[in-house]
Amino acid sequence: MEVGRVTVTETLVEGLRLAGEMGWETWWALVLGFTIAGAVETFVSEERMSAVLGGDGWRALGLGTAFGAASSSCSFGAVATTKSLFKKGASPVAALAAFQFASTNLVIELGLVMWILLGWQFVVADYVAGLLLIGLLAGIFKYVVPEAWFETAREHLRSSEGVRDPSCGMEVDPTADDVVTLDTDGGTEYFCSASCKSAYVESQQQSDATWRDRLLTRDGWRLASKNALGEWGMLWTDIVAGFLIAGLIGAFVPRAWWTTLFGVGAEGTLGWVVASAVIGVVVGVVTFVCSVGNVPFAVILWSNGIAFGGVMSFIFADLIVPTIDDAYRRYYGLRMALTLFVSIFVTAVVAGVAIHYLWSGLGLIPASGEVGGTAPGGYTTYLNAAFTLVFLGQVYVGYVSDAEGGETAESHAS
């Protein structure tokens, strides 16, 4: 028994070590990605987006994709923002197909983490297959799903709208003991965190300023820093969970188990590729991990024999995990929730299979199980040190500096 306990302990330590290594390798990329996301959120408002996303043609599809790619990588935040855009009149094509998918799977922080842990081939494949998936979803929503279903979903949304953080888009329970509030001329606003409240106050102060004014002023970049912290607030649990799950599964699950799981069909055949894509989506759903947190687990899957396309299908499944499905049900009703689940499931599989054969034909699939990006390994320490200073600067701006100014701003907002 003593030997068994030592073995389990050693395996646990190995799993934590793997998780720590992946976290260390990607720290600078996460800080950079969230910094960019915070800046974009500061300079591009939700109102401006919803105003141009009412159509279902190529322009609306392209704008929805572009806005999504420049937006938050938090799956829950993306779903909440999509809900708001859809409620305000954005089309299903622009909001539910383009914006929602792009805001979790085509964002810069996901690409940076994927580049470091998997390699550039996966990053480019993510964007190419992601655009294909958006096109497939748009076709389904425009030509297959009855328009009346979407109108019913919109009516359900408008009649059952809950309380929403006006800064990050997350749902808020106004009866919770720790809820953060702000009294304004239009009533009471509820926030999921103090940083979101602070960012909202500053955004209201600058509501009349143009994006150029914000870009060229200290206040604009202070707001961008607070928005970056808001991204961390929404996503840090998913990121930590993703690293821990990947590290522990990598240490505890034997290679033979993965070989059996991914051994459906002869390797290299269409049946094997399709089976890998389906398994990838199923694993993505049952692991509950979303967005950037998926990438460390994708490393484990790729290292243990899943097809290249199966990795992509797994990453694309973050928008149909059970908690997200339940949000769809509450927002749009059961019928639309099932429609979204089936549509995203099928298109994730199709996109995964398609990118597998496209990349295979172009000779871009890395050697099976080969992981790691192209950034020089020795630069990790320097990049982490530099971006740690950036992060600490954001924390200082968001939580320490200008406290009196924040109180004054809040009194004006009241």
Secondary structure, 3 states (H helix, E strand, C coil): CHHHHHHHHHHHHHHHHHHHHHHHHHHHHHHHHHHHHHHHHHHCCHHHHHHCCCCCCHHHHHHHHHHHHCCCCCHHHHHHHHHHHHHCCCCHHHHHHHHHHHHHHCCHHHHHHHHHHCCHHHHHHHHHHHHHHHHHHHHHHHHHCCHHHHHHHHHHHHHCCCCECCCCCCECCCCCCCCEEEEECCEEEEECCHHHHHHHHHHHHCCCCCHHHHHCCHHHHHHHHHHHHHHHHHHHHHHHHHHHHHHHHHHHCCHHHHHHHCCCCCCCCHHHHHHHHHHHHHHHHHCCCCHHHHHHHHHHHHHCCCCHHHHHHHHHHHHHCHHHHHHHHHHHCHHHHHHHHHHHHHHHHHHHHHHHHHHHHHCCCCCCCCCCCCCCCCHHHHHHHHHHHHHHHHHHHHHHCCHHHHHHHHHHHC
